[in-house]
Amino acid sequence: MHKLVIHKLGPIEHCEMECSHFMTLTGFQASGKSTIAKAIYFFRTIKDDIIELAKEQALDLVPENGLPEDQSENRNGLRKKLEDCLREKFLRTFGSAWGMSSDMYLEYCFTETCTIRISLVNDTGYTTPNYIWITLSNDLKEFLWCHNRCLSATVLGVPEEELKKFRNQLYRLLDDPYMVVYVPAGRSMITLLSQQINYIYAKMDDTQKRLIDSCTRDYLERILRLKPEFSEGLKGLMVYRPGNGRVSPDILEQALILIKKILRGTYRYSNGEEQIVLDNGKYVKINFSSSGQQESVWILNLLFYYLLHQNPVLFIIEEPESHLFPESQKYITELIALAGNCKHSVLLTTHSPYVLGTLNNLLYAHTVQENDRKAAEAIIPGSIWIDWKKFDSWFVQNGVIDNCMDGEIHMIQNERIDEISKVINQDFDKLLELENTDEGSVVV
């Protein structure tokens, strides 16, 4: 099982957590949930960085003098490229290291022997204070050394069979076949500027694009790339679904029903416009739709899109409940659980007791006795039940995290769900006590 360690990064003082198939992070505002989510994104996309760097190596031009490069000096070329890439990626994900604590470090264990550590070095021998230092485990260094310039290239690019073999070997080394799809918080602005965002982004130069944090940039580029595929709506996607799809039509129909309940319509990208199509055939442009529709639409689109595809995805979704009525929060949580049961993996950050309460219902449904299962499925479809063995929930507070699963009943602790309710109820009790005191002091 993968393991993440964070020490003194942003609001996080120290964090150690094993990464389950389905995880939730909850806690007060600015407690560090996004820092943890971004750290997982940072490490879990390293395999994509390695693949892109290997392809770049293959496509490099022959040196100008026409002589082959000195392989003895270049044997660590892929490793050095990766280290340089990770330094830049760290800055684009977490910001400047200058103001960070000198003993900050991040470490991710893919397996018992395959790890990557990011730390800081404050030494005058480097060009900047708090120089970002990359430490790779021996088996990863050996992999990079053995696969340095391992790919060939033709005028058509890198042969697909070579690339597939390299990718599979890397996935086995890192024990990670998942593509990462990050959905950040505050996404409604991107949706609100739907018709302008293509123009705005196209006008940015590379320097300006690098100023966008890497998670948001990944999300923005993904939706710009995928929009045209929704020209015939969600059902149109099903027509062109890959052959031998592993998701049953019943699952897809269930997903469509949940999406329609949340959006109060269906999504379509037509003539350069994003639209919510209503039951009567009329539509609303996305920038004139409700804030809840704007916040949720691309969560729904991405979940459905990748349900149709066979490659497993790690969905990192921040605050899926944003601007949604409690009933819709329940539906979007059920849709996410449906994806989690279709070989995809999930990390959620949330402030919502409705999201956590729904997850508890799905966890509890999975534990019902065998002879009660049919009755339980009439209440909650078995396709969205969550296996507690693959699930973990964490509470982030005061720079540390605590596992908030109840070990006996295998559900999220109710006191964590009701954390904010306690404060509200305490205020009410004090006011009630004040009123009772005043009544008791009346003299007849």
ZAMARGU-4260 file (C-alpha; in steps of 0.2 Angstrom, whole numbers, plus 5000, padded with zeros to 4 digits):
<rodrens>
0) 5000/5000/5000 | 5006/5017/4996 | 5011/5029/5010 | 5013/5048/5011 | 5023/5058/5023
5) 5023/5077/5024 | 5033/5087/5037 | 5031/5106/5039 | 5023/5110/5022 | 5010/5124/5022
10) 4998/5122/5037 | 5004/5103/5039 | 5016/5101/5054 | 5017/5082/5051 | 5007/5069/5042
15) 5009/5051/5039 | 4995/5041/5030 | 4993/5026/5020 | 4984/5028/5004 | 4968/5018/5002
20) 4958/5014/4986 | 4945/5027/4993 | 4950/5041/5004 | 4941/5057/5012 | 4950/5072/5020
25) 4939/5083/5031 | 4943/5097/5043 | 4942/5115/5046 | 4946/5128/5033 | 4964/5130/5029
30) 4969/5115/5039 | 4979/5107/5025 | 4967/5096/5016 | 4972/5104/4999 | 4991/5102/5003
35) 4989/5083/5006 | 4978/5082/4990 | 4991/5091/4980 | 5005/5081/4987 | 4997/5065/4982
40) 4994/5073/4964 | 5013/5078/4964 | 5019/5060/4967 | 5006/5050/4958 | 5009/5060/4942
45) 5028/5057/4942 | 5026/5041/4931 | 5018/5053/4918 | 5033/5064/4920 | 5045/5050/4917
50) 5036/5044/4902 | 5036/5061/4894 | 5054/5064/4897 | 5059/5047/4890 | 5049/5052/4874
55) 5058/5068/4873 | 5074/5059/4874 | 5069/5048/4859 | 5064/5063/4849 | 5079/5074/4853
60) 5089/5079/4837 | 5106/5073/4834 | 5120/5085/4841 | 5124/5099/4829 | 5142/5092/4826
65) 5134/5075/4820 | 5144/5065/4833 | 5135/5053/4845 | 5134/5059/4863 | 5147/5052/4876
70) 5136/5039/4884 | 5148/5038/4899 | 5143/5056/4903 | 5125/5054/4898 | 5121/5038/4907
75) 5111/5047/4920 | 5102/5059/4908 | 5085/5053/4912 | 5088/5054/4930 | 5094/5071/4929
80) 5080/5077/4918 | 5068/5069/4931 | 5076/5079/4945 | 5075/5095/4936 | 5057/5092/4931
85) 5052/5088/4949 | 5060/5104/4955 | 5050/5115/4943 | 5034/5104/4947 | 5036/5107/4966
90) 5037/5126/4963 | 5022/5125/4952 | 5012/5115/4964 | 5017/5122/4981 | 5025/5139/4977
95) 5042/5146/4981 | 5053/5136/4993 | 5061/5152/5000 | 5049/5155/5014 | 5048/5136/5019
100) 5055/5128/5034 | 5073/5122/5031 | 5068/5105/5038 | 5052/5103/5026 | 5051/5086/5017
105) 5039/5076/5008 | 5041/5057/5005 | 5031/5045/4995 | 5032/5026/4997 | 5026/5017/4981
110) 5032/5000/4988 | 5043/4995/5002 | 5059/4998/4992 | 5053/5012/4979 | 5052/5029/4987
115) 5054/5047/4982 | 5059/5061/4995 | 5059/5080/4992 | 5068/5090/5005 | 5077/5107/5006
120) 5096/5111/5006 | 5102/5128/5013 | 5119/5129/5006 | 5129/5143/4998 | 5135/5131/4985
125) 5118/5131/4976 | 5110/5146/4967 | 5095/5149/4978 | 5091/5147/4997 | 5081/5131/5001
130) 5087/5122/4986 | 5075/5108/4982 | 5084/5091/4984 | 5077/5075/4976 | 5081/5058/4983
135) 5077/5043/4973 | 5077/5025/4980 | 5090/5014/4973 | 5078/5003/4962 | 5071/5019/4954
140) 5088/5026/4950 | 5093/5009/4943 | 5077/5009/4932 | 5081/5026/4926 | 5099/5021/4922
145) 5094/5005/4913 | 5080/5014/4903 | 5090/5030/4899 | 5087/5033/4880 | 5078/5016/4879
150) 5065/5022/4867 | 5068/5024/4848 | 5059/5037/4837 | 5054/5037/4818 | 5046/5051/4808
155) 5030/5045/4815 | 5036/5047/4833 | 5039/5034/4846 | 5033/5016/4842 | 5017/5012/4852
160) 5023/4995/4856 | 5039/5001/4864 | 5030/5015/4873 | 5017/5002/4880 | 5031/4990/4886
165) 5040/5005/4895 | 5024/5011/4903 | 5020/4994/4909 | 5037/4991/4917 | 5036/5008/4925
170) 5018/5005/4932 | 5024/4988/4939 | 5039/4997/4948 | 5028/5010/4956 | 5014/4998/4959
175) 5003/5012/4951 | 4992/5009/4935 | 4981/5024/4938 | 4980/5040/4928 | 4977/5055/4939
180) 4962/5067/4936 | 4962/5082/4948 | 4947/5093/4950 | 4951/5108/4961 | 4940/5119/4972
185) 4934/5136/4965 | 4931/5128/4948 | 4915/5138/4944 | 4925/5153/4938 | 4932/5142/4924
190) 4915/5137/4919 | 4908/5155/4921 | 4921/5161/4908 | 4917/5145/4897 | 4916/5155/4880
195) 4931/5166/4884 | 4943/5153/4892 | 4949/5146/4876 | 4954/5163/4870 | 4962/5168/4887
200) 4972/5153/4888 | 4978/5153/4870 | 4984/5171/4872 | 4995/5166/4888 | 5013/5163/4885
205) 5022/5149/4893 | 5028/5160/4907 | 5010/5165/4911 | 5004/5147/4910 | 5018/5142/4922
210) 5011/5154/4935 | 4995/5144/4936 | 4997/5130/4949 | 5000/5113/4941 | 4984/5105/4948
215) 4973/5119/4941 | 4982/5120/4925 | 4980/5101/4923 | 4961/5103/4926 | 4960/5117/4914
220) 4969/5109/4900 | 4959/5093/4902 | 4942/5101/4900 | 4948/5111/4885 | 4954/5095/4877
225) 4938/5085/4881 | 4925/5098/4877 | 4923/5093/4859 | 4919/5075/4863 | 4903/5081/4872
230) 4896/5088/4856 | 4881/5075/4856 | 4880/5076/4875 | 4883/5062/4887 | 4873/5049/4878
235) 4882/5053/4862 | 4898/5048/4871 | 4891/5031/4873 | 4889/5028/4855 | 4908/5030/4853
240) 4913/5021/4868 | 4928/5009/4867 | 4925/4991/4862 | 4924/4978/4875 | 4919/4991/4888
245) 4920/4983/4906 | 4906/4995/4912 | 4888/4987/4910 | 4874/4997/4902 | 4865/4997/4919
250) 4879/5006/4927 | 4880/5019/4914 | 4861/5021/4915 | 4863/5023/4934 | 4876/5036/4932
255) 4865/5046/4919 | 4851/5046/4931 | 4861/5053/4945 | 4869/5066/4934 | 4852/5072/4928
260) 4846/5073/4946 | 4861/5084/4950 | 4861/5095/4935 | 4842/5096/4932 | 4846/5092/4914
265) 4861/5085/4904 | 4877/5093/4897 | 4881/5097/4879 | 4895/5106/4870 | 4887/5114/4854
270) 4893/5127/4842 | 4907/5133/4854 | 4894/5134/4869 | 4893/5124/4885 | 4874/5120/4888
275) 4863/5112/4901 | 4849/5104/4890 | 4832/5103/4899 | 4819/5090/4898 | 4808/5101/4886
280) 4823/5102/4874 | 4827/5120/4878 | 4844/5124/4885 | 4853/5136/4896 | 4871/5142/4892
285) 4882/5136/4906 | 4888/5154/4911 | 4869/5158/4915 | 4866/5142/4924 | 4866/5141/4943
290) 4882/5141/4954 | 4879/5123/4959 | 4878/5117/4941 | 4893/5127/4936 | 4903/5120/4951
295) 4897/5102/4948 | 4896/5100/4929 | 4914/5095/4925 | 4915/5083/4940 | 4900/5074/4932
300) 4907/5075/4915 | 4924/5068/4920 | 4917/5054/4930 | 4905/5049/4916 | 4919/5051/4903
305) 4931/5039/4912 | 4918/5027/4917 | 4917/5024/4898 | 4935/5021/4897 | 4945/5005/4903
310) 4960/5014/4910 | 4959/5016/4929 | 4959/5033/4936 | 4963/5041/4952 | 4950/5055/4955
315) 4956/5069/4967 | 4941/5080/4969 | 4940/5095/4981 | 4924/5100/4989 | 4912/5091/4977
320) 4897/5098/4988 | 4901/5116/4983 | 4885/5126/4980 | 4874/5110/4980 | 4858/5108/4989
325) 4860/5093/5002 | 4850/5081/4991 | 4861/5084/4977 | 4876/5082/4988 | 4870/5065/4992
330) 4868/5061/4973 | 4885/5067/4968 | 4893/5057/4982 | 4884/5041/4976 | 4890/5045/4958
335) 4908/5046/4965 | 4905/5029/4974 | 4899/5021/4958 | 4915/5026/4950 | 4925/5020/4964
340) 4917/5003/4962 | 4921/5002/4944 | 4940/5000/4946 | 4944/5019/4949 | 4951/5026/4964
345) 4945/5041/4974 | 4952/5055/4985 | 4939/5068/4991 | 4941/5083/5002 | 4925/5089/5010
350) 4918/5100/5023 | 4900/5093/5021 | 4892/5082/5034 | 4880/5077/5020 | 4894/5070/5010
355) 4901/5061/5025 | 4884/5055/5031 | 4880/5048/5013 | 4897/5039/5013 | 4893/5031/5030
360) 4876/5025/5023 | 4886/5017/5009 | 4898/5009/5021 | 4885/5003/5032 | 4875/4995/5018
365) 4890/4985/5013 | 4890/4977/5031 | 4872/4970/5031 | 4870/4952/5034 | 4868/4941/5019
370) 4850/4937/5021 | 4846/4956/5022 | 4855/4961/5007 | 4841/4960/4995 | 4831/4972/5006
375) 4846/4983/5008 | 4848/4984/4989 | 4830/4990/4988 | 4835/5005/4999 | 4853/5008/4992
380) 4858/5000/4975 | 4873/4987/4979 | 4883/4995/4965 | 4887/5010/4976 | 4890/5001/4992
385) 4908/5005/4999 | 4919/4991/5006 | 4926/4997/5022 | 4942/4987/5019 | 4946/4999/5004
390) 4941/5015/5013 | 4949/5027/5025 | 4944/5044/5031 | 4955/5057/5039 | 4952/5073/5050
395) 4965/5087/5047 | 4967/5099/5062 | 4981/5109/5070 | 4994/5103/5057 | 4991/5085/5060
400) 4979/5071/5054 | 4970/5058/5063 | 4961/5043/5056 | 4943/5045/5060 | 4936/5028/5056
405) 4927/5019/5069 | 4937/5002/5071 | 4922/4993/5077 | 4908/4998/5066 | 4919/5002/5051
410) 4911/5019/5048 | 4917/5037/5049 | 4915/5043/5067 | 4900/5053/5070 | 4908/5065/5082
415) 4919/5070/5067 | 4904/5073/5056 | 4896/5083/5069 | 4911/5093/5074 | 4904/5110/5068
420) 4887/5105/5075 | 4894/5104/5092 | 4900/5122/5091 | 4883/5128/5085 | 4874/5118/5098
425) 4885/5125/5112 | 4881/5143/5107 | 4862/5138/5107 | 4863/5130/5124 | 4872/5145/5131
430) 4858/5157/5124 | 4845/5145/5131 | 4854/5145/5148 | 4854/5164/5148 | 4835/5165/5144
435) 4832/5152/5158 | 4842/5162/5170 | 4833/5178/5166 | 4816/5170/5169 | 4822/5163/5186
440) 4827/5181/5191 | 4810/5188/5189 | 4803/5195/5205 | 4784/5193/5208
</rodrens>
